[in-house]
Amino acid sequence: MKNDFPAVLFVTAALFLTACGPSGPEAPAAITEASSKAAIPAPVDLATALARDTRSDKDKSRDAGRKPVAVLDFLGVEPGKNVIDLMAAGGWYSEVLSLAVGEEGTVTAQNPPWLLAFRDESPGRADL
């Protein structure tokens, strides 16, 4: 039987990520052109960022099955957003999220104690 534990973690984390969108009222419409340009982070071409040499070949090989560009587009993750990766495990999605939110956004990765115990107390191992 195939181990669906990583899939369950992903679905749970994806549901929590959807809650990280804007929570307050929209900005007033009277923002000047200059200030709105300064406040909006530069767009990130996630597909290009995912192909960079800074990512391991092992992580890149997971992209085809996990479809990070489509998933983050579906979840509405954009540059400048603040997101949390609940049950981050080895951090594959944490890394992808950091590329998507860019320098203006933040990613918080969280692992509960039971998940660390399941992973042999190794939060940095991305091979599980």
Backbone atoms as SQL, in Angstrom:
CREATE TABLE atoms (id INTEGER PRIMARY KEY, chain TEXT, resi INTEGER, resn TEXT, atom TEXT, x REAL, y REAL, z REAL);
INSERT INTO atoms VALUES
  (1, 'A', 1, 'MET', 'N', 0.840, -1.189, 0.000),
  (2, 'A', 1, 'MET', 'CA', 0.000, 0.000, 0.000),
  (3, 'A', 1, 'MET', 'C', 0.876, 1.240, 0.000),
  (4, 'A', 2, 'LYS', 'N', 0.539, 2.179, -0.802),
  (5, 'A', 2, 'LYS', 'CA', 1.295, 3.417, -0.939),
  (6, 'A', 2, 'LYS', 'C', 1.121, 4.279, 0.311),
  (7, 'A', 3, 'ASN', 'N', 2.190, 4.916, 0.755),
  (8, 'A', 3, 'ASN', 'CA', 2.138, 5.776, 1.920),
  (9, 'A', 3, 'ASN', 'C', 1.590, 7.138, 1.516),
  (10, 'A', 4, 'ASP', 'N', 0.393, 7.472, 1.984),
  (11, 'A', 4, 'ASP', 'CA', -0.245, 8.752, 1.646),
  (12, 'A', 4, 'ASP', 'C', 0.006, 9.819, 2.691),
  (13, 'A', 5, 'PHE', 'N', 0.887, 9.554, 3.661),
  (14, 'A', 5, 'PHE', 'CA', 1.127, 10.526, 4.715),
  (15, 'A', 5, 'PHE', 'C', 1.595, 11.882, 4.171),
  (16, 'A', 6, 'PRO', 'N', 2.582, 11.933, 3.228),
  (17, 'A', 6, 'PRO', 'CA', 2.987, 13.235, 2.681),
  (18, 'A', 6, 'PRO', 'C', 1.838, 13.955, 1.975),
  (19, 'A', 7, 'ALA', 'N', 0.973, 13.222, 1.297),
  (20, 'A', 7, 'ALA', 'CA', -0.156, 13.856, 0.614),
  (21, 'A', 7, 'ALA', 'C', -1.118, 14.474, 1.622),
  (22, 'A', 8, 'VAL', 'N', -1.351, 13.785, 2.732),
  (23, 'A', 8, 'VAL', 'CA', -2.226, 14.326, 3.776),
  (24, 'A', 8, 'VAL', 'C', -1.618, 15.593, 4.346),
  (25, 'A', 9, 'LEU', 'N', -0.311, 15.590, 4.567),
  (26, 'A', 9, 'LEU', 'CA', 0.352, 16.793, 5.075),
  (27, 'A', 9, 'LEU', 'C', 0.216, 17.949, 4.100),
  (28, 'A', 10, 'PHE', 'N', 0.408, 17.659, 2.816),
  (29, 'A', 10, 'PHE', 'CA', 0.311, 18.713, 1.820),
  (30, 'A', 10, 'PHE', 'C', -1.082, 19.317, 1.776),
  (31, 'A', 11, 'VAL', 'N', -2.099, 18.473, 1.767),
  (32, 'A', 11, 'VAL', 'CA', -3.473, 18.973, 1.695),
  (33, 'A', 11, 'VAL', 'C', -3.793, 19.808, 2.925),
  (34, 'A', 12, 'THR', 'N', -3.372, 19.342, 4.096),
  (35, 'A', 12, 'THR', 'CA', -3.613, 20.099, 5.321),
  (36, 'A', 12, 'THR', 'C', -2.901, 21.447, 5.262),
  (37, 'A', 13, 'ALA', 'N', -1.650, 21.445, 4.845),
  (38, 'A', 13, 'ALA', 'CA', -0.896, 22.701, 4.749),
  (39, 'A', 13, 'ALA', 'C', -1.517, 23.631, 3.716),
  (40, 'A', 14, 'ALA', 'N', -1.975, 23.082, 2.601),
  (41, 'A', 14, 'ALA', 'CA', -2.593, 23.911, 1.564),
  (42, 'A', 14, 'ALA', 'C', -3.851, 24.585, 2.086),
  (43, 'A', 15, 'LEU', 'N', -4.635, 23.867, 2.866),
  (44, 'A', 15, 'LEU', 'CA', -5.844, 24.466, 3.435),
  (45, 'A', 15, 'LEU', 'C', -5.506, 25.611, 4.372),
  (46, 'A', 16, 'PHE', 'N', -4.452, 25.445, 5.169),
  (47, 'A', 16, 'PHE', 'CA', -4.059, 26.513, 6.066),
  (48, 'A', 16, 'PHE', 'C', -3.459, 27.695, 5.306),
  (49, 'A', 17, 'LEU', 'N', -2.787, 27.426, 4.201),
  (50, 'A', 17, 'LEU', 'CA', -2.209, 28.514, 3.412),
  (51, 'A', 17, 'LEU', 'C', -3.282, 29.442, 2.862),
  (52, 'A', 18, 'THR', 'N', -4.446, 28.886, 2.552),
  (53, 'A', 18, 'THR', 'CA', -5.511, 29.722, 2.004),
  (54, 'A', 18, 'THR', 'C', -5.982, 30.753, 3.014),
  (55, 'A', 19, 'ALA', 'N', -5.757, 30.494, 4.289),
  (56, 'A', 19, 'ALA', 'CA', -6.166, 31.439, 5.328),
  (57, 'A', 19, 'ALA', 'C', -5.177, 32.588, 5.484),
  (58, 'A', 20, 'CYS', 'N', -4.082, 32.571, 4.762),
  (59, 'A', 20, 'CYS', 'CA', -3.047, 33.587, 4.915),
  (60, 'A', 20, 'CYS', 'C', -3.230, 34.768, 3.967),
  (61, 'A', 21, 'GLY', 'N', -4.356, 34.870, 3.326),
  (62, 'A', 21, 'GLY', 'CA', -4.613, 35.983, 2.423),
  (63, 'A', 21, 'GLY', 'C', -4.887, 37.263, 3.182),
  (64, 'A', 22, 'PRO', 'N', -5.243, 38.312, 2.474),
  (65, 'A', 22, 'PRO', 'CA', -5.505, 39.584, 3.130),
  (66, 'A', 22, 'PRO', 'C', -6.668, 39.449, 4.105),
  (67, 'A', 23, 'SER', 'N', -6.511, 40.059, 5.275),
  (68, 'A', 23, 'SER', 'CA', -7.560, 39.938, 6.280),
  (69, 'A', 23, 'SER', 'C', -8.287, 41.247, 6.536),
  (70, 'A', 24, 'GLY', 'N', -7.738, 42.351, 6.104),
  (71, 'A', 24, 'GLY', 'CA', -8.362, 43.637, 6.369),
  (72, 'A', 24, 'GLY', 'C', -9.049, 44.191, 5.144),
  (73, 'A', 25, 'PRO', 'N', -9.617, 45.384, 5.298),
  (74, 'A', 25, 'PRO', 'CA', -10.272, 46.010, 4.149),
  (75, 'A', 25, 'PRO', 'C', -9.251, 46.399, 3.092),
  (76, 'A', 26, 'GLU', 'N', -9.723, 46.532, 1.883),
  (77, 'A', 26, 'GLU', 'CA', -8.855, 46.933, 0.781),
  (78, 'A', 26, 'GLU', 'C', -8.325, 48.342, 1.019),
  (79, 'A', 27, 'ALA', 'N', -7.183, 48.637, 0.419),
  (80, 'A', 27, 'ALA', 'CA', -6.598, 49.969, 0.531),
  (81, 'A', 27, 'ALA', 'C', -7.504, 50.985, -0.142),
  (82, 'A', 28, 'PRO', 'N', -7.509, 52.208, 0.346),
  (83, 'A', 28, 'PRO', 'CA', -8.355, 53.227, -0.272),
  (84, 'A', 28, 'PRO', 'C', -7.974, 53.451, -1.733),
  (85, 'A', 29, 'ALA', 'N', -8.955, 53.809, -2.540),
  (86, 'A', 29, 'ALA', 'CA', -8.744, 53.986, -3.971),
  (87, 'A', 29, 'ALA', 'C', -7.949, 55.233, -4.296),
  (88, 'A', 30, 'ALA', 'N', -7.740, 56.120, -3.343),
  (89, 'A', 30, 'ALA', 'CA', -7.084, 57.396, -3.602),
  (90, 'A', 30, 'ALA', 'C', -5.563, 57.311, -3.492),
  (91, 'A', 31, 'ILE', 'N', -4.972, 56.146, -3.674),
  (92, 'A', 31, 'ILE', 'CA', -3.516, 56.006, -3.634),
  (93, 'A', 31, 'ILE', 'C', -2.937, 56.627, -4.899),
  (94, 'A', 32, 'THR', 'N', -1.877, 57.377, -4.729),
  (95, 'A', 32, 'THR', 'CA', -1.262, 58.009, -5.892),
  (96, 'A', 32, 'THR', 'C', -0.499, 56.975, -6.703),
  (97, 'A', 33, 'GLU', 'N', -0.263, 57.271, -7.938),
  (98, 'A', 33, 'GLU', 'CA', 0.443, 56.356, -8.847),
  (99, 'A', 33, 'GLU', 'C', 1.824, 56.008, -8.318),
  (100, 'A', 34, 'ALA', 'N', 2.575, 56.991, -7.835),
  (101, 'A', 34, 'ALA', 'CA', 3.936, 56.744, -7.365),
  (102, 'A', 34, 'ALA', 'C', 3.941, 55.858, -6.127),
  (103, 'A', 35, 'SER', 'N', 3.044, 56.109, -5.179),
  (104, 'A', 35, 'SER', 'CA', 3.068, 55.314, -3.950),
  (105, 'A', 35, 'SER', 'C', 2.570, 53.893, -4.199),
  (106, 'A', 36, 'SER', 'N', 1.652, 53.696, -5.127),
  (107, 'A', 36, 'SER', 'CA', 1.175, 52.340, -5.386),
  (108, 'A', 36, 'SER', 'C', 2.261, 51.509, -6.056),
  (109, 'A', 37, 'LYS', 'N', 3.094, 52.114, -6.878),
  (110, 'A', 37, 'LYS', 'CA', 4.195, 51.374, -7.502),
  (111, 'A', 37, 'LYS', 'C', 5.225, 50.967, -6.459),
  (112, 'A', 38, 'ALA', 'N', 5.480, 51.822, -5.492),
  (113, 'A', 38, 'ALA', 'CA', 6.465, 51.510, -4.466),
  (114, 'A', 38, 'ALA', 'C', 5.951, 50.423, -3.528),
  (115, 'A', 39, 'ALA', 'N', 4.643, 50.335, -3.319),
  (116, 'A', 39, 'ALA', 'CA', 4.085, 49.389, -2.362),
  (117, 'A', 39, 'ALA', 'C', 3.900, 47.991, -2.951),
  (118, 'A', 40, 'ILE', 'N', 3.854, 47.870, -4.264),
  (119, 'A', 40, 'ILE', 'CA', 3.610, 46.573, -4.890),
  (120, 'A', 40, 'ILE', 'C', 4.948, 45.912, -5.208),
  (121, 'A', 41, 'PRO', 'N', 5.179, 44.716, -4.634),
  (122, 'A', 41, 'PRO', 'CA', 6.442, 44.031, -4.928),
  (123, 'A', 41, 'PRO', 'C', 6.544, 43.661, -6.406),
  (124, 'A', 42, 'ALA', 'N', 7.768, 43.558, -6.873),
  (125, 'A', 42, 'ALA', 'CA', 8.002, 43.168, -8.260),
  (126, 'A', 42, 'ALA', 'C', 7.476, 41.752, -8.491),
  (127, 'A', 43, 'PRO', 'N', 6.889, 41.497, -9.647),
  (128, 'A', 43, 'PRO', 'CA', 6.381, 40.149, -9.917),
  (129, 'A', 43, 'PRO', 'C', 7.513, 39.132, -9.974),
  (130, 'A', 44, 'VAL', 'N', 7.192, 37.932, -9.561),
  (131, 'A', 44, 'VAL', 'CA', 8.169, 36.853, -9.552),
  (132, 'A', 44, 'VAL', 'C', 7.737, 35.819, -10.590),
  (133, 'A', 45, 'ASP', 'N', 8.643, 35.479, -11.487),
  (134, 'A', 45, 'ASP', 'CA', 8.366, 34.402, -12.418),
  (135, 'A', 45, 'ASP', 'C', 8.780, 33.121, -11.695),
  (136, 'A', 46, 'LEU', 'N', 7.798, 32.467, -11.089),
  (137, 'A', 46, 'LEU', 'CA', 8.080, 31.312, -10.248),
  (138, 'A', 46, 'LEU', 'C', 8.735, 30.178, -11.030),
  (139, 'A', 47, 'ALA', 'N', 8.293, 29.952, -12.242),
  (140, 'A', 47, 'ALA', 'CA', 8.888, 28.872, -13.046),
  (141, 'A', 47, 'ALA', 'C', 10.387, 29.115, -13.252),
  (142, 'A', 48, 'THR', 'N', 10.769, 30.359, -13.507),
  (143, 'A', 48, 'THR', 'CA', 12.184, 30.695, -13.678),
  (144, 'A', 48, 'THR', 'C', 12.930, 30.539, -12.360),
  (145, 'A', 49, 'ALA', 'N', 12.330, 30.993, -11.271),
  (146, 'A', 49, 'ALA', 'CA', 12.967, 30.890, -9.955),
  (147, 'A', 49, 'ALA', 'C', 13.167, 29.430, -9.560),
  (148, 'A', 50, 'LEU', 'N', 12.211, 28.570, -9.897),
  (149, 'A', 50, 'LEU', 'CA', 12.321, 27.150, -9.563),
  (150, 'A', 50, 'LEU', 'C', 13.443, 26.467, -10.343),
  (151, 'A', 51, 'ALA', 'N', 13.791, 26.985, -11.501),
  (152, 'A', 51, 'ALA', 'CA', 14.827, 26.371, -12.347),
  (153, 'A', 51, 'ALA', 'C', 16.239, 26.834, -11.991),
  (154, 'A', 52, 'ARG', 'N', 16.371, 27.767, -11.064),
  (155, 'A', 52, 'ARG', 'CA', 17.693, 28.287, -10.709),
  (156, 'A', 52, 'ARG', 'C', 18.609, 27.197, -10.168),
  (157, 'A', 53, 'ASP', 'N', 19.906, 27.438, -10.319),
  (158, 'A', 53, 'ASP', 'CA', 20.920, 26.495, -9.842),
  (159, 'A', 53, 'ASP', 'C', 20.997, 26.437, -8.317),
  (160, 'A', 54, 'THR', 'N', 20.345, 27.355, -7.622),
  (161, 'A', 54, 'THR', 'CA', 20.390, 27.359, -6.167),
  (162, 'A', 54, 'THR', 'C', 19.553, 26.237, -5.559),
  (163, 'A', 55, 'ARG', 'N', 18.672, 25.626, -6.343),
  (164, 'A', 55, 'ARG', 'CA', 17.866, 24.503, -5.861),
  (165, 'A', 55, 'ARG', 'C', 18.545, 23.195, -6.223),
  (166, 'A', 56, 'SER', 'N', 18.417, 22.218, -5.348),
  (167, 'A', 56, 'SER', 'CA', 19.037, 20.917, -5.608),
  (168, 'A', 56, 'SER', 'C', 18.305, 20.193, -6.736),
  (169, 'A', 57, 'ASP', 'N', 19.019, 19.305, -7.401),
  (170, 'A', 57, 'ASP', 'CA', 18.404, 18.499, -8.464),
  (171, 'A', 57, 'ASP', 'C', 17.291, 17.631, -7.892),
  (172, 'A', 58, 'LYS', 'N', 17.476, 17.165, -6.656),
  (173, 'A', 58, 'LYS', 'CA', 16.458, 16.333, -6.010),
  (174, 'A', 58, 'LYS', 'C', 15.161, 17.126, -5.825),
  (175, 'A', 59, 'ASP', 'N', 15.281, 18.379, -5.375),
  (176, 'A', 59, 'ASP', 'CA', 14.088, 19.217, -5.210),
  (177, 'A', 59, 'ASP', 'C', 13.451, 19.528, -6.561),
  (178, 'A', 60, 'LYS', 'N', 14.276, 19.820, -7.554),
  (179, 'A', 60, 'LYS', 'CA', 13.746, 20.106, -8.891),
  (180, 'A', 60, 'LYS', 'C', 13.001, 18.908, -9.466),
  (181, 'A', 61, 'SER', 'N', 13.476, 17.701, -9.155),
  (182, 'A', 61, 'SER', 'CA', 12.819, 16.506, -9.688),
  (183, 'A', 61, 'SER', 'C', 11.413, 16.324, -9.127),
  (184, 'A', 62, 'ARG', 'N', 11.138, 16.902, -7.981),
  (185, 'A', 62, 'ARG', 'CA', 9.800, 16.811, -7.373),
  (186, 'A', 62, 'ARG', 'C', 8.806, 17.782, -8.004),
  (187, 'A', 63, 'ASP', 'N', 9.298, 18.776, -8.713),
  (188, 'A', 63, 'ASP', 'CA', 8.418, 19.807, -9.269),
  (189, 'A', 63, 'ASP', 'C', 7.367, 19.240, -10.223),
  (190, 'A', 64, 'ALA', 'N', 7.726, 18.272, -11.036),
  (191, 'A', 64, 'ALA', 'CA', 6.787, 17.735, -12.026),
  (192, 'A', 64, 'ALA', 'C', 5.566, 17.127, -11.359),
  (193, 'A', 65, 'GLY', 'N', 5.765, 16.390, -10.281),
  (194, 'A', 65, 'GLY', 'CA', 4.647, 15.747, -9.599),
  (195, 'A', 65, 'GLY', 'C', 3.875, 16.674, -8.679),
  (196, 'A', 66, 'ARG', 'N', 4.554, 17.648, -8.107),
  (197, 'A', 66, 'ARG', 'CA', 3.906, 18.532, -7.137),
  (198, 'A', 66, 'ARG', 'C', 3.312, 19.797, -7.768),
  (199, 'A', 67, 'LYS', 'N', 3.713, 20.106, -8.995),
  (200, 'A', 67, 'LYS', 'CA', 3.170, 21.232, -9.753),
  (201, 'A', 67, 'LYS', 'C', 3.090, 22.530, -8.917),
  (202, 'A', 68, 'PRO', 'N', 4.239, 23.009, -8.431),
  (203, 'A', 68, 'PRO', 'CA', 4.224, 24.165, -7.529),
  (204, 'A', 68, 'PRO', 'C', 3.658, 25.443, -8.139),
  (205, 'A', 69, 'VAL', 'N', 3.898, 25.685, -9.423),
  (206, 'A', 69, 'VAL', 'CA', 3.386, 26.917, -10.040),
  (207, 'A', 69, 'VAL', 'C', 1.853, 26.897, -10.020),
  (208, 'A', 70, 'ALA', 'N', 1.254, 25.788, -10.419),
  (209, 'A', 70, 'ALA', 'CA', -0.209, 25.680, -10.450),
  (210, 'A', 70, 'ALA', 'C', -0.804, 25.726, -9.043),
  (211, 'A', 71, 'VAL', 'N', -0.158, 25.056, -8.082),
  (212, 'A', 71, 'VAL', 'CA', -0.681, 25.014, -6.712),
  (213, 'A', 71, 'VAL', 'C', -0.652, 26.403, -6.081),
  (214, 'A', 72, 'LEU', 'N', 0.474, 27.095, -6.204),
  (215, 'A', 72, 'LEU', 'CA', 0.569, 28.416, -5.574),
  (216, 'A', 72, 'LEU', 'C', -0.312, 29.431, -6.289),
  (217, 'A', 73, 'ASP', 'N', -0.505, 29.272, -7.584),
  (218, 'A', 73, 'ASP', 'CA', -1.437, 30.130, -8.306),
  (219, 'A', 73, 'ASP', 'C', -2.856, 29.888, -7.795),
  (220, 'A', 74, 'PHE', 'N', -3.226, 28.628, -7.612),
  (221, 'A', 74, 'PHE', 'CA', -4.553, 28.271, -7.098),
  (222, 'A', 74, 'PHE', 'C', -4.767, 28.840, -5.698),
  (223, 'A', 75, 'LEU', 'N', -3.734, 28.799, -4.858),
  (224, 'A', 75, 'LEU', 'CA', -3.843, 29.294, -3.491),
  (225, 'A', 75, 'LEU', 'C', -3.754, 30.814, -3.398),
  (226, 'A', 76, 'GLY', 'N', -3.373, 31.464, -4.487),
  (227, 'A', 76, 'GLY', 'CA', -3.296, 32.923, -4.479),
  (228, 'A', 76, 'GLY', 'C', -2.039, 33.463, -3.828),
  (229, 'A', 77, 'VAL', 'N', -0.994, 32.663, -3.759),
  (230, 'A', 77, 'VAL', 'CA', 0.273, 33.126, -3.178),
  (231, 'A', 77, 'VAL', 'C', 0.952, 34.032, -4.186),
  (232, 'A', 78, 'GLU', 'N', 1.269, 35.240, -3.742),
  (233, 'A', 78, 'GLU', 'CA', 1.858, 36.253, -4.615),
  (234, 'A', 78, 'GLU', 'C', 3.027, 36.936, -3.914),
  (235, 'A', 79, 'PRO', 'N', 3.822, 37.686, -4.667),
  (236, 'A', 79, 'PRO', 'CA', 4.903, 38.449, -4.051),
  (237, 'A', 79, 'PRO', 'C', 4.358, 39.383, -2.969),
  (238, 'A', 80, 'GLY', 'N', 5.091, 39.456, -1.869),
  (239, 'A', 80, 'GLY', 'CA', 4.725, 40.338, -0.778),
  (240, 'A', 80, 'GLY', 'C', 3.789, 39.720, 0.251),
  (241, 'A', 81, 'LYS', 'N', 3.259, 38.541, -0.001),
  (242, 'A', 81, 'LYS', 'CA', 2.346, 37.897, 0.958),
  (243, 'A', 81, 'LYS', 'C', 3.137, 37.322, 2.129),
  (244, 'A', 82, 'ASN', 'N', 2.432, 37.166, 3.242),
  (245, 'A', 82, 'ASN', 'CA', 2.976, 36.498, 4.413),
  (246, 'A', 82, 'ASN', 'C', 2.233, 35.176, 4.544),
  (247, 'A', 83, 'VAL', 'N', 2.966, 34.059, 4.501),
  (248, 'A', 83, 'VAL', 'CA', 2.336, 32.742, 4.526),
  (249, 'A', 83, 'VAL', 'C', 2.976, 31.871, 5.600),
  (250, 'A', 84, 'ILE', 'N', 2.233, 30.838, 5.994),
  (251, 'A', 84, 'ILE', 'CA', 2.760, 29.868, 6.946),
  (252, 'A', 84, 'ILE', 'C', 2.640, 28.488, 6.333),
  (253, 'A', 85, 'ASP', 'N', 3.692, 27.716, 6.474),
  (254, 'A', 85, 'ASP', 'CA', 3.716, 26.340, 6.000),
  (255, 'A', 85, 'ASP', 'C', 3.586, 25.458, 7.238),
  (256, 'A', 86, 'LEU', 'N', 2.348, 25.093, 7.567),
  (257, 'A', 86, 'LEU', 'CA', 2.109, 24.238, 8.722),
  (258, 'A', 86, 'LEU', 'C', 2.495, 22.815, 8.371),
  (259, 'A', 87, 'MET', 'N', 3.153, 22.159, 9.287),
  (260, 'A', 87, 'MET', 'CA', 3.675, 20.816, 9.063),
  (261, 'A', 87, 'MET', 'C', 4.599, 20.824, 7.847),
  (262, 'A', 88, 'ALA', 'N', 5.605, 21.665, 7.923),
  (263, 'A', 88, 'ALA', 'CA', 6.523, 21.882, 6.801),
  (264, 'A', 88, 'ALA', 'C', 7.387, 20.676, 6.474),
  (265, 'A', 89, 'ALA', 'N', 7.511, 19.752, 7.395),
  (266, 'A', 89, 'ALA', 'CA', 8.337, 18.562, 7.192),
  (267, 'A', 89, 'ALA', 'C', 9.744, 18.985, 6.783),
  (268, 'A', 90, 'GLY', 'N', 10.227, 18.547, 5.623),
  (269, 'A', 90, 'GLY', 'CA', 11.580, 18.867, 5.184),
  (270, 'A', 90, 'GLY', 'C', 11.727, 20.237, 4.552),
  (271, 'A', 91, 'GLY', 'N', 10.635, 20.925, 4.310),
  (272, 'A', 91, 'GLY', 'CA', 10.696, 22.295, 3.835),
  (273, 'A', 91, 'GLY', 'C', 10.657, 22.495, 2.332),
  (274, 'A', 92, 'TRP', 'N', 10.286, 21.478, 1.565),
  (275, 'A', 92, 'TRP', 'CA', 10.242, 21.649, 0.110),
  (276, 'A', 92, 'TRP', 'C', 9.291, 22.779, -0.257),
  (277, 'A', 93, 'TYR', 'N', 8.068, 22.757, 0.276),
  (278, 'A', 93, 'TYR', 'CA', 7.129, 23.832, -0.035),
  (279, 'A', 93, 'TYR', 'C', 7.539, 25.144, 0.613),
  (280, 'A', 94, 'SER', 'N', 8.202, 25.099, 1.745),
  (281, 'A', 94, 'SER', 'CA', 8.680, 26.334, 2.371),
  (282, 'A', 94, 'SER', 'C', 9.627, 27.068, 1.426),
  (283, 'A', 95, 'GLU', 'N', 10.506, 26.312, 0.786),
  (284, 'A', 95, 'GLU', 'CA', 11.442, 26.909, -0.170),
  (285, 'A', 95, 'GLU', 'C', 10.690, 27.474, -1.376),
  (286, 'A', 96, 'VAL', 'N', 9.753, 26.707, -1.903),
  (287, 'A', 96, 'VAL', 'CA', 8.976, 27.161, -3.060),
  (288, 'A', 96, 'VAL', 'C', 8.177, 28.410, -2.696),
  (289, 'A', 97, 'LEU', 'N', 7.586, 28.409, -1.501),
  (290, 'A', 97, 'LEU', 'CA', 6.832, 29.578, -1.044),
  (291, 'A', 97, 'LEU', 'C', 7.728, 30.807, -0.938),
  (292, 'A', 98, 'SER', 'N', 8.957, 30.614, -0.454),
  (293, 'A', 98, 'SER', 'CA', 9.861, 31.758, -0.313),
  (294, 'A', 98, 'SER', 'C', 10.203, 32.364, -1.668),
  (295, 'A', 99, 'LEU', 'N', 10.306, 31.514, -2.684),
  (296, 'A', 99, 'LEU', 'CA', 10.547, 32.035, -4.034),
  (297, 'A', 99, 'LEU', 'C', 9.328, 32.803, -4.543),
  (298, 'A', 100, 'ALA', 'N', 8.144, 32.326, -4.198),
  (299, 'A', 100, 'ALA', 'CA', 6.913, 32.951, -4.682),
  (300, 'A', 100, 'ALA', 'C', 6.629, 34.285, -4.005),
  (301, 'A', 101, 'VAL', 'N', 6.881, 34.405, -2.707),
  (302, 'A', 101, 'VAL', 'CA', 6.571, 35.656, -2.007),
  (303, 'A', 101, 'VAL', 'C', 7.672, 36.688, -2.153),
  (304, 'A', 102, 'GLY', 'N', 8.860, 36.244, -2.545),
  (305, 'A', 102, 'GLY', 'CA', 9.959, 37.170, -2.785),
  (306, 'A', 102, 'GLY', 'C', 10.479, 37.829, -1.524),
  (307, 'A', 103, 'GLU', 'N', 11.310, 38.824, -1.713),
  (308, 'A', 103, 'GLU', 'CA', 11.958, 39.506, -0.587),
  (309, 'A', 103, 'GLU', 'C', 10.992, 40.338, 0.237),
  (310, 'A', 104, 'GLU', 'N', 9.881, 40.745, -0.335),
  (311, 'A', 104, 'GLU', 'CA', 8.914, 41.569, 0.384),
  (312, 'A', 104, 'GLU', 'C', 7.958, 40.745, 1.245),
  (313, 'A', 105, 'GLY', 'N', 7.880, 39.434, 1.017),
  (314, 'A', 105, 'GLY', 'CA', 6.989, 38.577, 1.778),
  (315, 'A', 105, 'GLY', 'C', 7.745, 37.773, 2.822),
  (316, 'A', 106, 'THR', 'N', 7.003, 36.996, 3.608),
  (317, 'A', 106, 'THR', 'CA', 7.628, 36.136, 4.606),
  (318, 'A', 106, 'THR', 'C', 6.992, 34.752, 4.559),
  (319, 'A', 107, 'VAL', 'N', 7.796, 33.763, 4.908),
  (320, 'A', 107, 'VAL', 'CA', 7.321, 32.389, 5.027),
  (321, 'A', 107, 'VAL', 'C', 7.714, 31.906, 6.415),
  (322, 'A', 108, 'THR', 'N', 6.740, 31.411, 7.146),
  (323, 'A', 108, 'THR', 'CA', 6.995, 30.812, 8.450),
  (324, 'A', 108, 'THR', 'C', 6.750, 29.320, 8.315),
  (325, 'A', 109, 'ALA', 'N', 7.752, 28.523, 8.623),
  (326, 'A', 109, 'ALA', 'CA', 7.627, 27.065, 8.564),
  (327, 'A', 109, 'ALA', 'C', 7.476, 26.540, 9.985),
  (328, 'A', 110, 'GLN', 'N', 6.535, 25.614, 10.169),
  (329, 'A', 110, 'GLN', 'CA', 6.236, 25.081, 11.492),
  (330, 'A', 110, 'GLN', 'C', 6.172, 23.566, 11.414),
  (331, 'A', 111, 'ASN', 'N', 6.760, 22.914, 12.399),
  (332, 'A', 111, 'ASN', 'CA', 6.683, 21.456, 12.513),
  (333, 'A', 111, 'ASN', 'C', 6.283, 21.110, 13.947),
  (334, 'A', 112, 'PRO', 'N', 5.167, 20.416, 14.126),
  (335, 'A', 112, 'PRO', 'CA', 4.791, 20.000, 15.481),
  (336, 'A', 112, 'PRO', 'C', 5.724, 18.895, 15.967),
  (337, 'A', 113, 'PRO', 'N', 5.842, 18.729, 17.284),
  (338, 'A', 113, 'PRO', 'CA', 6.757, 17.708, 17.825),
  (339, 'A', 113, 'PRO', 'C', 6.495, 16.304, 17.289),
  (340, 'A', 114, 'TRP', 'N', 5.241, 15.924, 17.099),
  (341, 'A', 114, 'TRP', 'CA', 4.954, 14.566, 16.618),
  (342, 'A', 114, 'TRP', 'C', 5.494, 14.352, 15.204),
  (343, 'A', 115, 'LEU', 'N', 5.491, 15.426, 14.386),
  (344, 'A', 115, 'LEU', 'CA', 6.020, 15.288, 13.029),
  (345, 'A', 115, 'LEU', 'C', 7.535, 15.150, 13.055),
  (346, 'A', 116, 'LEU', 'N', 8.181, 15.908, 13.936),
  (347, 'A', 116, 'LEU', 'CA', 9.634, 15.776, 14.072),
  (348, 'A', 116, 'LEU', 'C', 10.004, 14.380, 14.550),
  (349, 'A', 117, 'ALA', 'N', 9.206, 13.815, 15.472),
  (350, 'A', 117, 'ALA', 'CA', 9.469, 12.454, 15.943),
  (351, 'A', 117, 'ALA', 'C', 9.299, 11.457, 14.798),
  (352, 'A', 118, 'PHE', 'N', 8.293, 11.661, 13.978),
  (353, 'A', 118, 'PHE', 'CA', 8.065, 10.795, 12.826),
  (354, 'A', 118, 'PHE', 'C', 9.238, 10.866, 11.858),
  (355, 'A', 119, 'ARG', 'N', 9.855, 12.043, 11.760),
  (356, 'A', 119, 'ARG', 'CA', 10.972, 12.270, 10.842),
  (357, 'A', 119, 'ARG', 'C', 12.317, 12.053, 11.530),
  (358, 'A', 120, 'ASP', 'N', 12.366, 11.341, 12.634),
  (359, 'A', 120, 'ASP', 'CA', 13.607, 11.079, 13.358),
  (360, 'A', 120, 'ASP', 'C', 14.265, 12.362, 13.839),
  (361, 'A', 121, 'GLU', 'N', 13.453, 13.337, 14.280),
  (362, 'A', 121, 'GLU', 'CA', 13.955, 14.606, 14.817),
  (363, 'A', 121, 'GLU', 'C', 14.808, 15.366, 13.808),
  (364, 'A', 122, 'SER', 'N', 14.550, 15.195, 12.518),
  (365, 'A', 122, 'SER', 'CA', 15.368, 15.808, 11.483),
  (366, 'A', 122, 'SER', 'C', 14.546, 16.773, 10.636),
  (367, 'A', 123, 'PRO', 'N', 14.353, 18.015, 11.080),
  (368, 'A', 123, 'PRO', 'CA', 13.530, 18.935, 10.306),
  (369, 'A', 123, 'PRO', 'C', 14.157, 19.323, 8.968),
  (370, 'A', 124, 'GLY', 'N', 15.450, 19.125, 8.789),
  (371, 'A', 124, 'GLY', 'CA', 16.110, 19.529, 7.557),
  (372, 'A', 124, 'GLY', 'C', 16.153, 18.451, 6.487),
  (373, 'A', 125, 'ARG', 'N', 15.698, 17.268, 6.779),
  (374, 'A', 125, 'ARG', 'CA', 15.724, 16.187, 5.790),
  (375, 'A', 125, 'ARG', 'C', 14.536, 16.330, 4.856),
  (376, 'A', 126, 'ALA', 'N', 14.793, 16.559, 3.607),
  (377, 'A', 126, 'ALA', 'CA', 13.724, 16.729, 2.627),
  (378, 'A', 126, 'ALA', 'C', 13.461, 15.455, 1.836),
  (379, 'A', 127, 'ASP', 'N', 14.044, 14.343, 2.252),
  (380, 'A', 127, 'ASP', 'CA', 13.894, 13.125, 1.454),
  (381, 'A', 127, 'ASP', 'C', 12.773, 12.219, 1.934),
  (382, 'A', 128, 'LEU', 'N', 11.989, 12.630, 2.895),
  (383, 'A', 128, 'LEU', 'CA', 10.868, 11.805, 3.354),
  (384, 'A', 128, 'LEU', 'C', 9.597, 12.159, 2.626);
